[in-house]
Amino acid sequence: MRIPCWQTAFAFSLRIPLHDRHQTFLDKCWCAAESGAQGTGGGKNNPLGTAQKMEGSTNFNSAGVQNYANRRTGIEAHIMTIKAPEYSAILTELRKGNPDWAKLCSLIGNSRWGSSEKLLLQLCKQYGLVT
């Protein structure tokens, strides 16, 4: 069975609309803020840089960001992470048809996830999500 791109699997599993702007945010903003422009800073199969331990995962860095053996495990780890109660406001905002992108950057930036709010906002401006 072919595994869809991580954004599609992540969004579908969490009932997040996957409009162009959601896709842009997930891929070009949040992923880039966590993993760098090349998508290599978040650990193997871990574009959002989660520290969720999974069977067979290994530490990528001293912050506990994980490397995952395959894409499916990485997607499952992202889903488990964002379903945690401490991230409920992020998930609620992501599920909106037209999220407040600046608010979403703030919610992520002020959470334990570790993404830089300033960088997220900069990327959202670059891609036209916020003015």
C-alpha positions as CSV (number, residue, x, y, z in Angstrom):
1,M,0.0,0.0,0.0
2,R,1.3,3.4,-1.0
3,I,1.6,5.9,1.9
4,P,0.4,9.4,1.0
5,C,2.6,12.4,1.6
6,W,2.8,13.2,5.3
7,Q,0.7,16.3,5.1
8,T,-2.2,14.5,3.6
9,A,-2.1,11.6,6.0
10,F,-1.6,13.9,9.0
11,A,-4.5,16.2,7.9
12,F,-6.9,13.4,7.0
13,S,-6.3,11.5,10.3
14,L,-6.9,14.6,12.3
15,R,-9.9,16.0,10.3
16,I,-7.9,19.1,9.3
17,P,-9.0,20.6,6.0
18,L,-6.3,20.3,3.4
19,H,-6.9,23.5,1.4
20,D,-4.0,25.1,-0.4
21,R,-3.4,27.4,2.5
22,H,-3.4,24.5,5.0
23,Q,-0.9,22.6,2.8
24,T,1.3,25.7,2.5
25,F,1.3,26.2,6.3
26,L,2.1,22.6,7.1
27,D,4.8,22.2,4.4
28,K,6.3,25.6,3.7
29,C,5.9,27.2,7.2
30,W,5.7,24.7,10.1
31,C,7.8,22.0,8.5
32,A,10.4,24.5,7.3
33,A,10.5,26.2,10.8
34,E,11.1,22.8,12.4
35,S,13.2,21.0,9.8
36,G,14.8,23.7,7.7
37,A,14.2,24.4,4.1
38,Q,15.6,21.0,3.0
39,G,13.4,19.2,5.6
40,T,16.5,17.6,7.2
41,G,16.5,19.2,10.6
42,G,13.7,17.3,12.3
43,G,15.1,13.8,12.2
44,K,14.5,11.0,9.7
45,N,10.8,10.7,8.7
46,N,10.0,13.5,11.2
47,P,9.3,16.8,9.4
48,L,7.7,18.5,12.4
49,G,10.5,17.5,14.8
50,T,8.4,15.6,17.4
51,A,10.0,13.9,20.3
52,Q,7.3,11.2,20.5
53,K,9.1,7.9,21.2
54,M,7.9,5.1,19.0
55,E,9.0,1.5,18.6
56,G,12.4,1.5,16.9
57,S,12.8,5.3,17.1
58,T,16.2,6.8,18.0
59,N,17.3,10.2,19.3
60,F,18.1,12.7,16.6
61,N,19.4,15.4,19.0
62,S,19.8,16.2,22.6
63,A,16.3,17.7,22.8
64,G,14.9,14.2,22.2
65,V,13.7,14.8,18.6
66,Q,13.3,11.3,17.1
67,N,14.4,9.5,14.0
68,Y,11.7,7.1,12.8
69,A,12.3,3.9,10.8
70,N,9.7,4.8,8.2
71,R,7.3,7.5,7.1
72,R,4.2,5.7,8.5
73,T,5.8,5.6,12.0
74,G,6.7,9.3,11.7
75,I,3.1,10.2,10.7
76,E,1.7,8.2,13.6
77,A,4.1,10.0,16.0
78,H,3.0,13.4,14.8
79,I,-0.7,12.4,15.2
80,M,-0.1,11.1,18.7
81,T,1.8,14.3,19.6
82,I,-0.7,16.8,18.4
83,K,-3.6,14.9,20.1
84,A,-2.0,15.5,23.5
85,P,-4.1,17.8,25.6
86,E,-1.4,20.5,25.8
87,Y,-1.7,20.9,22.0
88,S,-5.5,21.0,21.8
89,A,-5.7,24.7,21.0
90,I,-3.3,24.1,18.0
91,L,-5.4,21.3,16.7
92,T,-8.6,23.3,17.1
93,E,-7.2,26.2,15.1
94,L,-5.8,23.9,12.4
95,R,-9.2,22.3,12.0
96,K,-10.8,25.6,11.1
97,G,-11.6,26.1,7.4
98,N,-9.9,29.5,7.6
99,P,-7.5,29.5,10.6
100,D,-6.1,32.7,12.1
101,W,-2.6,31.9,10.9
102,A,-0.9,34.5,13.2
103,K,-2.7,33.0,16.2
104,L,-1.6,29.5,15.1
105,C,2.0,30.7,14.9
106,S,1.7,32.1,18.4
107,L,0.1,28.9,19.7
108,I,2.8,26.7,18.3
109,G,5.6,29.2,19.2
110,N,4.4,29.3,22.8
111,S,4.0,25.6,23.2
112,R,6.6,22.9,24.2
113,W,6.7,22.0,20.5
114,G,9.7,24.2,20.1
115,S,9.0,26.0,16.8
116,S,10.0,29.6,16.7
117,E,7.0,31.9,16.6
118,K,9.1,34.6,14.9
119,L,10.2,32.2,12.2
120,L,6.7,30.8,11.7
121,L,5.3,34.3,11.2
122,Q,8.1,35.2,8.8
123,L,7.4,32.2,6.7
124,C,3.6,32.8,6.8
125,K,4.2,36.3,5.6
126,Q,6.5,35.1,2.9
127,Y,3.8,32.7,1.6
128,G,1.0,35.2,2.0
129,L,-0.8,33.6,4.9
130,V,-0.5,36.8,7.1
131,T,0.2,40.4,6.2
